[in-house]
Structures are given as structure tokens and as C-alpha cells.
Amino acid sequence: MIGTILSALLVGLIIGALARLLMPGNQNIGVLMTIVLGVAGSFLGSWLTYQFGYTNSNGGFEVIPFVVGVIIAIGLISAYLAISGRRVRQ
């Protein structure tokens, strides 16, 4: 149980950091919000890919849910910046 929570936080941090690196400009959000939005992107990405019938029949690292999670996290970070009124510095 604790290992699952820690791994979800670690994957959320990685997905959130990748999403922020791929976005243009400098986002003015903290590390905690990056983790929260990364975890949300990871969960939504995994859920969405499995709803479309994705199966990891070969085992190993699941690349497609990871990539979809990063894309969703980019959208979540953009939405957060738009809602909170924070500006992206160029």
C-alpha cells in the first residue's frame, strides 16, 4: 500500500516534470502542484488508454499510458495556469 502510493507520487513527479519541460515558456507553479497535476495526468492517461482497449500483453514498461499521461498533464498544467491567472514567462 505504501509502496503503491510512493510509486504513484514518483511517477507523478516524472510525468509532471516532463510535461513542464515540453511546454513552452517558464511556468510559475511549484513542485507540489507539479506532482499533483502529474499524478492526475498519469491516472487519467492510464484510465483513458485502458478504456480504448489497450493491453500490455508483453509485460514491461507501459509506454503508451505514460505518453498519454504526459499529454494530459500538459493540458492540466495549461488549464491550471489559465484558471489561476498565472502568466507564462517567455
C-alpha positions, 0 to 999 in steps of 0.5 A: 500500500505504501509502496503503491502510493510512493510509486504513484507520487514518483511517477507523478513527479516524472510525468509532471516534470516532463510535461513542464519541460515540453511546454513552452515558456517558464511556468510559475507553479511549484513542485507540489502542484507539479506532482499533483497535476502529474499524478492526475495526468498519469491516472487519467492517461492510464484510465483513458488508454485502458478504456480504448482497449489497450493491453500490455500483453508483453509485460514491461514498461507501459509506454503508451499510458505514460505518453498519454499521461504526459499529454494530459498533464500538459493540458492540466498544467495549461488549464491550471495556469489559465484558471489561476491567472498565472502568466507564462514567462517567455 
